[in-house]
Amino acid sequence: MGILADAMVNYLLRLGWSHGDAEVISRQQAVDWFSLEGVGRSPARFDPEKLSDLNAHYLREMDASELADLVLASAASTSPLAATRVNALLPLLKERAKSHLEIAASIGFLLHDGAPDIDDDAAELLDDDAKTRLLKLVADAPTDEWSIDSFQGFLKDWLTANNLKMKDVGLPLRAAVTGSRQSPSIVDVVVALGRDETLCRVEETCKNQ
């Protein structure tokens, strides 16, 4: 299930005991607050959704390096840059995740080099017009290393100069570099991948897809 130890302890504690309206209770708070008066009289009922929500809270609060190690231990990688990429995007990846296993299942595009496998939904975005736009985008992209600010600035100016909207490029670009319609912000993704890897993926995808 990918449930963190602190989340499970918190949840089991709250099954039979409470402290006012507090839902998130650390182990130290449990020690400090515990009293027999807080023990419930009604039978406990296991609620997997509540446990999952509680786990999501502890996931977001977890030390970044520890979480990255946990995620990477649950995902097979082949790229020497996998850990660097995961660490760069982890603040975004953990925001909507309920467990580290959910994150691990969504980051294949960070773990391997080269064009990703494109799922059927994403492939629909890569028609001939989209591939032409993507190849022009990468041909015009800055030649120095990208940062969030520099790539955002370039992309904004490039879209204006080419009379395009973000949807004309953002969705196909996400498909080409991640293989999916779903990912964190595409600007964050391509910066995490780096210029050379992004260009390689776009060119390979547009050639072979």
VEXMIVO-246687 format. One record per atom (N, C-alpha, C, O): residue number from 1; atom name; x, y negated, z negated. Coordinates in steps of 0.05 Angstrom, whole numbers. Atoms other than C-alpha are relative to their C-alpha. Layout:
BEGIN
ATOM   nr  atom      px      py      pz
ATOM  NUM    CA       X       Y       Z
...
REM end
This chain:
BEGIN
ATOM   nr  atom      px      py      pz
ATOM    1     N      16      25       0
ATOM    1    CA       0       0       0
ATOM    1     C      17     -25       0
ATOM    1     O       7     -47       7
ATOM    2     N     -17      24       1
ATOM    2    CA      59     -47      -9
ATOM    2     C      -6     -19     -23
ATOM    2     O      -2     -43     -20
ATOM    3     N       7      17      23
ATOM    3    CA      35     -72     -77
ATOM    3     C      25      -5     -17
ATOM    3     O      39      14     -25
ATOM    4     N     -23       7      17
ATOM    4    CA      88    -109    -117
ATOM    4     C      -6       7     -29
ATOM    4     O     -29       8     -37
ATOM    5     N       3      -9      27
ATOM    5    CA     100     -86    -188
ATOM    5     C     -14     -21     -17
ATOM    5     O     -31     -14     -33
ATOM    6     N      12      21      16
ATOM    6    CA      82    -153    -219
ATOM    6     C     -30      -3       6
ATOM    6     O     -46      -8     -12
ATOM    7     N      29       2      -8
ATOM    7    CA      16    -155    -180
ATOM    7     C     -15      23     -12
ATOM    7     O     -38      19     -22
ATOM    8     N      14     -23      11
ATOM    8    CA      -2     -85    -202
ATOM    8     C      -3      -2     -31
ATOM    8     O     -25       4     -41
ATOM    9     N       2       4      29
ATOM    9    CA      14     -99    -275
ATOM    9     C     -21     -21      -7
ATOM    9     O     -38     -16     -25
ATOM   10     N      20      21       4
ATOM   10    CA     -27    -163    -272
ATOM   10     C     -28      10       4
ATOM   10     O     -46       5     -12
ATOM   11     N      26     -10      -6
ATOM   11    CA     -85    -127    -240
ATOM   11     C     -10      20     -21
ATOM   11     O     -33      18     -30
ATOM   12     N       8     -20      20
ATOM   12    CA     -86     -68    -288
ATOM   12     C      -6     -13     -27
ATOM   12     O     -24      -4     -41
ATOM   13     N       5      14      25
ATOM   13    CA     -81    -115    -347
ATOM   13     C     -28     -13       0
ATOM   13     O     -42     -12     -20
ATOM   14     N      26      14      -1
ATOM   14    CA    -142    -154    -323
ATOM   14     C     -24      19       3
ATOM   14     O     -47      10       0
ATOM   15     N      22     -19      -2
ATOM   15    CA    -183     -91    -313
ATOM   15     C     -14       3     -27
ATOM   15     O     -38       7     -29
ATOM   16     N      12      -5      27
ATOM   16    CA    -193     -84    -388
ATOM   16     C       4     -22     -20
ATOM   16     O      -4     -20     -43
ATOM   17     N      -6      21      19
ATOM   17    CA    -172    -150    -418
ATOM   17     C      -1     -27      15
ATOM   17     O       5     -28      39
ATOM   18     N       1      26     -12
ATOM   18    CA    -180    -224    -404
ATOM   18     C      10     -22     -19
ATOM   18     O      10     -18     -43
ATOM   19     N      -8      24      16
ATOM   19    CA    -154    -292    -427
ATOM   19     C     -14     -24      13
ATOM   19     O      -2     -36      31
ATOM   20     N      16      21     -12
ATOM   20    CA    -207    -343    -411
ATOM   20     C      -5       6      30
ATOM   20     O     -13      28      37
ATOM   21     N       5      -3     -28
ATOM   21    CA    -212    -354    -336
ATOM   21     C      26       7      15
ATOM   21     O      25       8      40
ATOM   22     N     -26      -5     -14
ATOM   22    CA    -139    -337    -321
ATOM   22     C      -1      26      15
ATOM   22     O      -7      47       4
ATOM   23     N      -2     -24     -17
ATOM   23    CA    -131    -289    -263
ATOM   23     C      29       8       4
ATOM   23     O      35      32       4
ATOM   24     N     -29      -5      -3
ATOM   24    CA     -56    -295    -252
ATOM   24     C      13      -2     -27
ATOM   24     O      14     -24     -39
ATOM   25     N     -12      -1      27
ATOM   25    CA     -21    -274    -315
ATOM   25     C      27      14       2
ATOM   25     O      29      38       9
ATOM   26     N     -27     -12      -1
ATOM   26    CA      54    -262    -319
ATOM   26     C       3      19     -23
ATOM   26     O     -13      20     -42
ATOM   27     N      -5     -20      22
ATOM   27    CA      83    -207    -362
ATOM   27     C       5     -15     -26
ATOM   27     O      -4      -6     -48
ATOM   28     N      -6      14      25
ATOM   28    CA     109    -258    -412
ATOM   28     C     -25     -13     -11
ATOM   28     O     -29     -13     -35
ATOM   29     N      26      11       9
ATOM   29    CA      41    -293    -415
ATOM   29     C     -17      22     -13
ATOM   29     O     -30      17     -33
ATOM   30     N      15     -22      11
ATOM   30    CA       9    -225    -428
ATOM   30     C      10       6     -28
ATOM   30     O      -7      11     -46
ATOM   31     N     -11      -5      27
ATOM   31    CA      56    -213    -487
ATOM   31     C      -9     -22     -19
ATOM   31     O     -17     -17     -42
ATOM   32     N       6      23      18
ATOM   32    CA      43    -283    -515
ATOM   32     C     -30      -2      -6
ATOM   32     O     -37     -10     -28
ATOM   33     N      28       5       3
ATOM   33    CA     -32    -283    -505
ATOM   33     C     -16      24     -10
ATOM   33     O     -39      21     -19
ATOM   34     N      17     -23       5
ATOM   34    CA     -54    -212    -519
ATOM   34     C     -12       0     -28
ATOM   34     O       2      -6     -48
ATOM   35     N      13      -4      25
ATOM   35    CA    -104    -200    -573
ATOM   35     C     -23      20       5
ATOM   35     O     -33      22      27
ATOM   36     N      21     -19      -4
ATOM   36    CA    -156    -146    -585
ATOM   36     C     -27     -13       6
ATOM   36     O     -45       0      18
ATOM   37     N      25      14      -6
ATOM   37    CA    -211    -198    -580
ATOM   37     C      -4      -3      30
ATOM   37     O     -27      -6      39
ATOM   38     N       2       3     -29
ATOM   38    CA    -196    -203    -506
ATOM   38     C      -7      26      15
ATOM   38     O     -11      25      39
ATOM   39     N       6     -26     -13
ATOM   39    CA    -209    -129    -492
ATOM   39     C     -29       1       7
ATOM   39     O     -46      -5      -9
ATOM   40     N      28       0     -10
ATOM   40    CA    -272    -120    -450
ATOM   40     C     -15      24     -10
ATOM   40     O      -3      45     -16
ATOM   41     N      17     -21       9
ATOM   41    CA    -330     -77    -471
ATOM   41     C     -12      16      24
ATOM   41     O     -20      39      21
ATOM   42     N      12     -12     -23
ATOM   42    CA    -356     -62    -401
ATOM   42     C      20      18      15
ATOM   42     O      44      13      13
ATOM   43     N     -18     -17     -15
ATOM   43    CA    -328      -6    -358
ATOM   43     C      14     -16      23
ATOM   43     O       2     -33      35
ATOM   44     N     -15      14     -21
ATOM   44    CA    -273     -29    -310
ATOM   44     C      -8      11      28
ATOM   44     O     -16      35      30
ATOM   45     N       6      -9     -28
ATOM   45    CA    -285     -26    -234
ATOM   45     C      23      -9      18
ATOM   45     O      30     -32      19
ATOM   46     N     -22       6     -17
ATOM   46    CA    -228     -21    -185
ATOM   46     C      -9     -14      25
ATOM   46     O     -27      -5      39
ATOM   47     N       7      17     -23
ATOM   47    CA    -231     -75    -131
ATOM   47     C      25      -3      17
ATOM   47     O      42     -20      11
ATOM   48     N     -24       2     -16
ATOM   48    CA    -178     -64     -77
ATOM   48     C       4     -27      13
ATOM   48     O      27     -35      17
ATOM   49     N      -2      26     -13
ATOM   49    CA    -193    -131     -45
ATOM   49     C      12     -20     -20
ATOM   49     O      29     -37     -13
ATOM   50     N     -11      18      20
ATOM   50    CA    -178    -168    -110
ATOM   50     C      29       6      -5
ATOM   50     O      45     -12      -9
ATOM   51     N     -28      -8       3
ATOM   51    CA    -114    -128    -118
ATOM   51     C      17     -11      23
ATOM   51     O      39     -21      19
ATOM   52     N     -14      10     -23
ATOM   52    CA     -94    -147     -48
ATOM   52     C       4     -30      -1
ATOM   52     O      26     -40       6
ATOM   53     N      -2      29       3
ATOM   53    CA    -108    -221     -60
ATOM   53     C      21      -7     -21
ATOM   53     O      36     -26     -18
ATOM   54     N     -20       6      21
ATOM   54    CA     -67    -219    -124
ATOM   54     C      28       6      10
ATOM   54     O      47      -8       4
ATOM   55     N     -26      -7     -12
ATOM   55    CA     -10    -185     -87
ATOM   55     C      10     -22      18
ATOM   55     O      33     -29      19
ATOM   56     N      -7      22     -18
ATOM   56    CA     -12    -241     -35
ATOM   56     C      12     -23     -16
ATOM   56     O      30     -36      -7
ATOM   57     N     -10      21      17
ATOM   57    CA      -2    -291     -91
ATOM   57     C      29       5      -9
ATOM   57     O      46     -12      -6
ATOM   58     N     -27      -7       9
ATOM   58    CA      59    -255    -119
ATOM   58     C      20       1      23
ATOM   58     O      43      -5      20
ATOM   59     N     -17       0     -23
ATOM   59    CA      86    -247     -49
ATOM   59     C      10     -28       7
ATOM   59     O      34     -32      12
ATOM   60     N      -7      28      -6
ATOM   60    CA      85    -322     -37
ATOM   60     C      19     -11     -21
ATOM   60     O      35     -29     -15
ATOM   61     N     -16      10      22
ATOM   61    CA     118    -334    -105
ATOM   61     C      27      14      -2
ATOM   61     O      44       5     -17
ATOM   62     N     -24     -17       3
ATOM   62    CA     173    -282     -95
ATOM   62     C      24     -15      11
ATOM   62     O      23     -30      30
ATOM   63     N     -25      11     -10
ATOM   63    CA     245    -303     -87
ATOM   63     C       4       7      29
ATOM   63     O       1      30      37
ATOM   64     N      -1      -3     -29
ATOM   64    CA     258    -312     -13
ATOM   64     C      20      23       8
ATOM   64     O      13      39      25
ATOM   65     N     -20     -20      -8
ATOM   65    CA     321    -269      -9
ATOM   65     C      -9      28      -8
ATOM   65     O      -4      47       6
ATOM   66     N      10     -26       8
ATOM   66    CA     289    -212     -49
ATOM   66     C     -22      10      19
ATOM   66     O     -24      33      25
ATOM   67     N      21      -8     -19
ATOM   67    CA     228    -213      -4
ATOM   67     C      11       8      27
ATOM   67     O       2      27      39
ATOM   68     N     -13      -7     -25
ATOM   68    CA     271    -213      58
ATOM   68     C      12      28       0
ATOM   68     O       9      43      18
ATOM   69     N     -12     -26       3
ATOM   69    CA     309    -153      33
ATOM   69     C     -22      22       0
ATOM   69     O     -18      43      11
ATOM   70     N      22     -20       2
ATOM   70    CA     243    -117      17
ATOM   70     C     -12       4      28
ATOM   70     O     -18      27      35
ATOM   71     N      11      -2     -27
ATOM   71    CA     215    -132      86
ATOM   71     C      18      15      19
ATOM   71     O      10      34      33
ATOM   72     N     -19     -13     -18
ATOM   72    CA     278    -111     123
ATOM   72     C       4      29      -6
ATOM   72     O      10      45      11
ATOM   73     N      -3     -28       8
ATOM   73    CA     282     -47      83
ATOM   73     C     -23      17      11
ATOM   73     O     -21      42      12
ATOM   74     N      24     -14      -9
ATOM   74    CA     213     -29     110
ATOM   74     C      -3      -1      31
ATOM   74     O     -23       8      42
ATOM   75     N       2       3     -30
ATOM   75    CA     229     -44     184
ATOM   75     C      27       7      12
ATOM   75     O      48      -3       3
ATOM   76     N     -24      -8     -13
ATOM   76    CA     280     -12     229
ATOM   76     C       9     -21      20
ATOM   76     O      -7     -29      37
ATOM   77     N     -10      20     -18
ATOM   77    CA     323     -63     265
ATOM   77     C      24       9      16
ATOM   77     O      39      27       7
ATOM   78     N     -24      -7     -16
ATOM   78    CA     375     -59     321
ATOM   78     C      17     -25       6
ATOM   78     O      39     -22      15
ATOM   79     N     -15      25      -6
ATOM   79    CA     396    -132     327
ATOM   79     C      17      -8     -24
ATOM   79     O       7      -8     -47
ATOM   80     N     -16      11      23
ATOM   80    CA     454    -159     284
ATOM   80     C     -11     -26     -10
ATOM   80     O      -3     -35     -32
ATOM   81     N      11      25       9
ATOM   81    CA     414    -223     280
ATOM   81     C     -28       2     -13
ATOM   81     O     -41     -18     -19
ATOM   82     N      27      -4      11
ATOM   82    CA     350    -192     252
ATOM   82     C      -4     -14     -26
ATOM   82     O     -24     -28     -30
ATOM   83     N       3      12      27
ATOM   83    CA     362    -214     180
ATOM   83     C      -1     -30       2
ATOM   83     O     -17     -43     -13
ATOM   84     N       0      30      -3
ATOM   84    CA     378    -286     201
ATOM   84     C     -27     -10      11
ATOM   84     O     -38     -30       1
ATOM   85     N      26       8     -12
ATOM   85    CA     314    -290     243
ATOM   85     C     -22       3     -20
ATOM   85     O     -39     -15     -23
ATOM   86     N      21      -4      20
ATOM   86    CA     270    -260     189
ATOM   86     C       1     -21     -22
ATOM   86     O     -19     -32     -30
ATOM   87     N      -3      20      21
ATOM   87    CA     298    -307     136
ATOM   87     C     -10     -27      10
ATOM   87     O     -21     -43      -5
ATOM   88     N       8      26     -10
ATOM   88    CA     285    -367     182
ATOM   88     C     -31      -2       1
ATOM   88     O     -41     -24      -3
ATOM   89     N      29       1      -4
ATOM   89    CA     211    -348     193
ATOM   89     C     -15       9     -25
ATOM   89     O     -40       7     -25
ATOM   90     N      14     -11      23
ATOM   90    CA     195    -317     125
ATOM   90     C     -19     -19     -13
ATOM   90     O     -41     -11     -21
ATOM   91     N      19      18      12
ATOM   91    CA     164    -380      96
ATOM   91     C     -27      -1      14
ATOM   91     O     -48      -4       1
ATOM   92     N      25       0     -15
ATOM   92    CA     112    -378     152
ATOM   92     C     -13      28       0
ATOM   92     O     -37      30      -1
ATOM   93     N      11     -27      -1
ATOM   93    CA     105    -302     155
ATOM   93     C     -15       8     -25
ATOM   93     O     -35      23     -24
ATOM   94     N      12      -9      25
ATOM   94    CA      87    -295      82
ATOM   94     C     -26     -16      -7
ATOM   94     O     -40      -8     -25
ATOM   95     N      23      16       8
ATOM   95    CA      33    -349      81
ATOM   95     C     -27      14       2
ATOM   95     O     -44      10     -15
ATOM   96     N      25     -13      -3
ATOM   96    CA     -23    -305     107
ATOM   96     C       1      30      -5
ATOM   96     O     -19      44      -2
ATOM   97     N      -3     -29       4
ATOM   97    CA       5    -236      91
ATOM   97     C     -10       8     -27
ATOM   97     O      -9      -7     -47
ATOM   98     N       9     -11      25
ATOM   98    CA     -24    -192      37
ATOM   98     C      21      18     -12
ATOM   98     O      20      25     -36
ATOM   99     N     -21     -17      11
ATOM   99    CA      37    -147      30
ATOM   99     C      25      -2      18
ATOM   99     O      24     -11      40
ATOM  100     N     -25       1     -15
ATOM  100    CA     110    -141      52
ATOM  100     C      -2      20      23
ATOM  100     O      12      16      43
ATOM  101     N       3     -19     -22
ATOM  101    CA      89     -81      94
ATOM  101     C     -14     -12      24
ATOM  101     O      -8      -6      47
ATOM  102     N      14      14     -21
ATOM  102    CA      42    -125     133
ATOM  102     C      19     -18      15
ATOM  102     O      18     -20      40
ATOM  103     N     -21      17     -13
ATOM  103    CA     100    -173     147
ATOM  103     C      18      18      17
ATOM  103     O      23      12      40
ATOM  104     N     -18     -18     -14
ATOM  104    CA     145    -115     167
ATOM  104     C     -12      10      26
ATOM  104     O       2      14      46
ATOM  105     N      13     -10     -24
ATOM  105    CA      94     -90     217
ATOM  105     C      -4     -21      21
ATOM  105     O     -11     -14      44
ATOM  106     N       5      22     -20
ATOM  106    CA      89    -158     251
ATOM  106     C      25     -13      12
ATOM  106     O      23     -31      27
ATOM  107     N     -25      14      -8
ATOM  107    CA     162    -175     263
ATOM  107     C      18      15      19
ATOM  107     O      42      11      20
ATOM  108     N     -16     -14     -19
ATOM  108    CA     185    -127     316
ATOM  108     C      16     -18      19
ATOM  108     O      38     -11      26
ATOM  109     N     -13      19     -19
ATOM  109    CA     202    -186     361
ATOM  109     C      25     -13     -13
ATOM  109     O      41     -24       2
ATOM  110     N     -23      11      13
ATOM  110    CA     253    -209     309
ATOM  110     C      22      21      -4
ATOM  110     O      45      14      -9
ATOM  111     N     -18     -22       8
ATOM  111    CA     286    -141     299
ATOM  111     C      17      10      23
ATOM  111     O      38      24      19
ATOM  112     N     -14     -11     -23
ATOM  112    CA     309    -126     370
ATOM  112     C       6     -22      20
ATOM  112     O      -9     -42      21
ATOM  113     N      -7      20     -20
ATOM  113    CA     343    -164     426
ATOM  113     C     -13       8      27
ATOM  113     O     -20      31      31
ATOM  114     N      11      -6     -26
ATOM  114    CA     317    -170     497
ATOM  114     C     -30      -4       1
ATOM  114     O     -43      -8     -20
ATOM  115     N      29       4      -4
ATOM  115    CA     247    -176     526
ATOM  115     C     -16      20     -17
ATOM  115     O      -9      44     -17
ATOM  116     N      16     -18      17
ATOM  116    CA     194    -147     479
ATOM  116     C     -20      16      17
ATOM  116     O     -25       9      40
ATOM  117     N      23     -14     -12
ATOM  117    CA     141     -96     497
ATOM  117     C     -24     -19      -2
ATOM  117     O     -30     -30     -23
ATOM  118     N      23      19      -1
ATOM  118    CA      80    -137     518
ATOM  118     C     -25      16      -3
ATOM  118     O     -31      34      12
ATOM  119     N      26     -14       4
ATOM  119    CA      13    -115     491
ATOM  119     C     -20      -9      21
ATOM  119     O     -15     -30      34
ATOM  120     N      19       5     -22
ATOM  120    CA     -47    -115     538
ATOM  120     C     -12     -28      -2
ATOM  120     O     -15     -42      18
ATOM  121     N      12      27       3
ATOM  121    CA     -79    -178     509
ATOM  121     C      20     -22       7
ATOM  121     O      12     -42      20
ATOM  122     N     -20      20      -6
ATOM  122    CA     -14    -217     515
ATOM  122     C       6       0      30
ATOM  122     O      11     -21      41
ATOM  123     N      -7      -2     -28
ATOM  123    CA      -1    -192     585
ATOM  123     C     -19     -16      18
ATOM  123     O     -12     -26      39
ATOM  124     N      20      15     -16
ATOM  124    CA     -65    -226     609
ATOM  124     C       8     -29       2
ATOM  124     O      -2     -43      20
ATOM  125     N      -8      28      -1
ATOM  125    CA     -32    -293     594
ATOM  125     C      22      -5      20
ATOM  125     O      28     -28      27
ATOM  126     N     -24       3     -16
ATOM  126    CA      27    -280     640
ATOM  126     C      -7       4      30
ATOM  126     O       4      22      43
ATOM  127     N       5      -1     -29
ATOM  127    CA      -2    -292     709
ATOM  127     C      22     -15      15
ATOM  127     O      40     -25       2
ATOM  128     N     -22      12     -16
ATOM  128    CA      40    -319     766
ATOM  128     C       4     -30      -7
ATOM  128     O      27     -39      -8
ATOM  129     N      -3      28       6
ATOM  129    CA      26    -392     749
ATOM  129     C      14      -4     -27
ATOM  129     O      31     -21     -30
ATOM  130     N     -12       2      27
ATOM  130    CA      44    -382     676
ATOM  130     C      30       7       1
ATOM  130     O      46      -7     -11
ATOM  131     N     -28      -8      -2
ATOM  131    CA     109    -347     694
ATOM  131     C      16     -22      15
ATOM  131     O      40     -27       8
ATOM  132     N     -14      23     -13
ATOM  132    CA     127    -404     742
ATOM  132     C       5     -22     -19
ATOM  132     O      27     -34     -19
ATOM  133     N      -4      22      19
ATOM  133    CA     116    -455     687
ATOM  133     C      21       7     -21
ATOM  133     O      38      -9     -28
ATOM  134     N     -20      -8      20
ATOM  134    CA     157    -414     637
ATOM  134     C      29      -1      11
ATOM  134     O      47     -10      -3
ATOM  135     N     -27       1     -11
ATOM  135    CA     216    -408     684
ATOM  135     C      10     -28       4
ATOM  135     O      33     -34       1
ATOM  136     N      -8      28      -2
ATOM  136    CA     215    -483     697
ATOM  136     C       7     -11     -28
ATOM  136     O      25     -27     -31
ATOM  137     N      -5       9      27
ATOM  137    CA     211    -495     622
ATOM  137     C      28       7      -9
ATOM  137     O      42     -10     -19
ATOM  138     N     -26      -9      10
ATOM  138    CA     272    -454     606
ATOM  138     C      23     -12      17
ATOM  138     O      45     -16       7
ATOM  139     N     -21      12     -17
ATOM  139    CA     310    -483     665
ATOM  139     C       5     -29      -8
ATOM  139     O      28     -38      -6
ATOM  140     N      -2      28       8
ATOM  140    CA     297    -553     639
ATOM  140     C       8      -4     -30
ATOM  140     O      14     -26     -38
ATOM  141     N      -4       2      29
ATOM  141    CA     309    -537     565
ATOM  141     C      28     -10      -7
ATOM  141     O      47      -5       9
ATOM  142     N     -27      10       8
ATOM  142    CA     367    -570     528
ATOM  142     C      20      23      -1
ATOM  142     O      14      45      -8
ATOM  143     N     -21     -20      -1
ATOM  143    CA     433    -535     535
ATOM  143     C      14       4     -26
ATOM  143     O      29      24     -30
ATOM  144     N     -12      -4      26
ATOM  144    CA     456    -546     464
ATOM  144     C     -18      16     -18
ATOM  144     O     -41      22     -10
ATOM  145     N      17     -16      18
ATOM  145    CA     430    -507     404
ATOM  145     C     -25     -15      -8
ATOM  145     O     -24     -40     -11
ATOM  146     N      26      12       6
ATOM  146    CA     357    -520     387
ATOM  146     C      -4      -2     -30
ATOM  146     O       4      16     -45
ATOM  147     N      12       2      27
ATOM  147    CA     328    -546     322
ATOM  147     C     -30      -5       3
ATOM  147     O     -39      -9      26
ATOM  148     N      29       5      -1
ATOM  148    CA     255    -554     305
ATOM  148     C      -6     -27      12
ATOM  148     O     -22     -30      30
ATOM  149     N       6      27      -9
ATOM  149    CA     257    -629     316
ATOM  149     C       8      -4      29
ATOM  149     O      -6     -16      45
ATOM  150     N      -9       5     -27
ATOM  150    CA     298    -627     380
ATOM  150     C     -17      15      20
ATOM  150     O     -23       4      42
ATOM  151     N      16     -15     -19
ATOM  151    CA     257    -573     413
ATOM  151     C     -29     -11       2
ATOM  151     O     -40     -12      23
ATOM  152     N      26      13      -1
ATOM  152    CA     191    -605     393
ATOM  152     C       0     -25      17
ATOM  152     O     -18     -30      33
ATOM  153     N      -3      25     -16
ATOM  153    CA     215    -671     422
ATOM  153     C       2       6      30
ATOM  153     O     -11      -7      46
ATOM  154     N      -3      -8     -28
ATOM  154    CA     237    -638     487
ATOM  154     C     -27      10      11
ATOM  154     O     -35       2      33
ATOM  155     N      25     -12     -10
ATOM  155    CA     172    -598     493
ATOM  155     C     -21     -21       4
ATOM  155     O     -36     -21      25
ATOM  156     N      20      21      -3
ATOM  156    CA     128    -659     482
ATOM  156     C       6     -17      25
ATOM  156     O     -13     -22      41
ATOM  157     N      -6      15     -24
ATOM  157    CA     165    -699     535
ATOM  157     C      -3      16      26
ATOM  157     O     -12       6      46
ATOM  158     N       1     -17     -23
ATOM  158    CA     168    -640     583
ATOM  158     C     -29       4       9
ATOM  158     O     -36       3      32
ATOM  159     N      28      -4      -7
ATOM  159    CA      93    -628     579
ATOM  159     C     -12     -25      12
ATOM  159     O     -27     -24      32
ATOM  160     N       9      26     -11
ATOM  160    CA      79    -702     592
ATOM  160     C      10      -3      29
ATOM  160     O      -5     -11      46
ATOM  161     N     -13       4     -27
ATOM  161    CA     127    -704     651
ATOM  161     C     -12      19      21
ATOM  161     O     -13      12      45
ATOM  162     N      10     -20     -19
ATOM  162    CA      95    -642     682
ATOM  162     C     -31       1       0
ATOM  162     O     -43      19      11
ATOM  163     N      30       2       1
ATOM  163    CA      22    -663     667
ATOM  163     C     -12      26     -10
ATOM  163     O     -32      36       2
ATOM  164     N      10     -25      12
ATOM  164    CA      11    -601     624
ATOM  164     C      -8      -4     -29
ATOM  164     O       0     -23     -42
ATOM  165     N       8      -1      28
ATOM  165    CA     -22    -585     557
ATOM  165     C      16      22     -14
ATOM  165     O      26      40      -1
ATOM  166     N     -15     -20      15
ATOM  166    CA       9    -544     502
ATOM  166     C     -11      28       5
ATOM  166     O       4      48       6
ATOM  167     N      12     -26      -5
ATOM  167    CA     -40    -487     516
ATOM  167     C      10      12      27
ATOM  167     O       9      36      30
ATOM  168     N     -10      -9     -25
ATOM  168    CA     -12    -483     587
ATOM  168     C      26      15      -2
ATOM  168     O      33      31      15
ATOM  169     N     -27     -11       3
ATOM  169    CA      56    -463     561
ATOM  169     C       3      16     -26
ATOM  169     O      16      36     -27
ATOM  170     N      -4     -12      26
ATOM  170    CA      51    -445     487
ATOM  170     C      -9      29      -1
ATOM  170     O       6      46     -11
ATOM  171     N       9     -28       2
ATOM  171    CA       9    -382     494
ATOM  171     C      16      19      18
ATOM  171     O      23      40       8
ATOM  172     N     -17     -17     -16
ATOM  172    CA      47    -353     553
ATOM  172     C      29       3     -12
ATOM  172     O      40      25     -10
ATOM  173     N     -26      -1      12
ATOM  173    CA     113    -370     518
ATOM  173     C       0      19     -23
ATOM  173     O      19      35     -27
ATOM  174     N       3     -18      22
ATOM  174    CA      90    -334     456
ATOM  174     C      -1      29      10
ATOM  174     O      12      47      -1
ATOM  175     N       2     -27     -11
ATOM  175    CA      71    -273     497
ATOM  175     C      27      10      11
ATOM  175     O      34      33       7
ATOM  176     N     -26      -8     -13
ATOM  176    CA     138    -273     534
ATOM  176     C      21       7     -21
ATOM  176     O      37      25     -16
ATOM  177     N     -22      -4      19
ATOM  177    CA     182    -277     472
ATOM  177     C      -7      18     -23
ATOM  177     O      11      29     -37
ATOM  178     N       8     -17      23
ATOM  178    CA     141    -238     420
ATOM  178     C     -15      25       9
ATOM  178     O     -17      44      -6
ATOM  179     N      16     -22      -9
ATOM  179    CA      98    -192     463
ATOM  179     C     -28       0     -10
ATOM  179     O     -43      19      -6
ATOM  180     N      26       1      13
ATOM  180    CA      36    -214     426
ATOM  180     C     -12     -28       3
ATOM  180     O       2     -47       9
ATOM  181     N      14      26       2
ATOM  181    CA     -16    -270     422
ATOM  181     C       4     -13     -27
ATOM  181     O      -1     -37     -30
ATOM  182     N      -1       9      28
ATOM  182    CA      -3    -276     347
ATOM  182     C      29      -2     -10
ATOM  182     O      44      17      -7
ATOM  183     N     -27       3      12
ATOM  183    CA      59    -304     314
ATOM  183     C      -1     -27     -15
ATOM  183     O     -20     -42     -12
ATOM  184     N      -2      27      10
ATOM  184    CA      80    -364     273
ATOM  184     C       3     -20      22
ATOM  184     O       4     -12      46
ATOM  185     N      -3      21     -20
ATOM  185    CA      87    -431     309
ATOM  185     C      21       8      21
ATOM  185     O      43      16      13
ATOM  186     N     -19      -8     -21
ATOM  186    CA     120    -418     376
ATOM  186     C      26     -16       0
ATOM  186     O      47      -5       7
ATOM  187     N     -25      16       2
ATOM  187    CA     169    -475     365
ATOM  187     C      18      13     -22
ATOM  187     O      42      16     -17
ATOM  188     N     -16     -13      21
ATOM  188    CA     192    -442     300
ATOM  188     C      11      26      10
ATOM  188     O      34      33       3
ATOM  189     N      -9     -26     -10
ATOM  189    CA     196    -375     335
ATOM  189     C      24      -3      19
ATOM  189     O      44      11      15
ATOM  190     N     -22       2     -19
ATOM  190    CA     240    -398     393
ATOM  190     C      26     -11     -13
ATOM  190     O      48      -4      -5
ATOM  191     N     -24      10      14
ATOM  191    CA     286    -436     346
ATOM  191     C      13      22     -17
ATOM  191     O      37      23     -18
ATOM  192     N     -11     -23      15
ATOM  192    CA     293    -375     302
ATOM  192     C      14      20      18
ATOM  192     O      35      31      10
ATOM  193     N     -13     -19     -19
ATOM  193    CA     309    -332     362
ATOM  193     C      25     -12      12
ATOM  193     O      45       2      17
ATOM  194     N     -24      14     -12
ATOM  194    CA     358    -384     389
ATOM  194     C      -4      -3      30
ATOM  194     O     -19      11      43
ATOM  195     N       2       8     -29
ATOM  195    CA     367    -414     458
ATOM  195     C       6      24      18
ATOM  195     O     -10      30      36
ATOM  196     N      -9     -21     -18
ATOM  196    CA     404    -356     491
ATOM  196     C     -20      23       1
ATOM  196     O     -27      33      22
ATOM  197     N      18     -23       1
ATOM  197    CA     357    -302     467
ATOM  197     C     -28      -7      11
ATOM  197     O     -40       9      25
ATOM  198     N      26       8     -12
ATOM  198    CA     294    -342     485
ATOM  198     C       2      -1      30
ATOM  198     O     -16       9      44
ATOM  199     N      -2       1     -29
ATOM  199    CA     319    -356     555
ATOM  199     C       2      28      12
ATOM  199     O     -10      34      33
ATOM  200     N      -2     -27     -10
ATOM  200    CA     338    -283     564
ATOM  200     C     -27      14       0
ATOM  200     O     -33      27      20
ATOM  201     N      27     -13       1
ATOM  201    CA     269    -259     542
ATOM  201     C     -19     -11      21
ATOM  201     O     -33       4      34
ATOM  202     N      19      12     -20
ATOM  202    CA     231    -308     586
ATOM  202     C       8      10      28
ATOM  202     O     -10      17      43
ATOM  203     N      -8      -8     -27
ATOM  203    CA     272    -291     647
ATOM  203     C      -5      29       5
ATOM  203     O     -14      37      26
ATOM  204     N       5     -28      -4
ATOM  204    CA     268    -216     636
ATOM  204     C     -30       6       2
ATOM  204     O     -39      22      19
ATOM  205     N      29      -4      -1
ATOM  205    CA     193    -219     622
ATOM  205     C     -12      -9      26
ATOM  205     O     -28       5      38
ATOM  206     N      12      10     -25
ATOM  206    CA     177    -262     682
ATOM  206     C       9      16      24
ATOM  206     O      -5      16      44
ATOM  207     N     -10     -16     -22
ATOM  207    CA     219    -217     726
ATOM  207     C     -14      27       1
ATOM  207     O     -20      38      22
ATOM  208     N      10     -28       1
ATOM  208    CA     190    -150     702
ATOM  208     C     -29       3      -6
ATOM  208     O     -40      24       0
ATOM  209     N      28      -3       9
ATOM  209    CA     120    -164     676
ATOM  209     C     -19       0      24
ATOM  209     O     -43       2      21
REM end
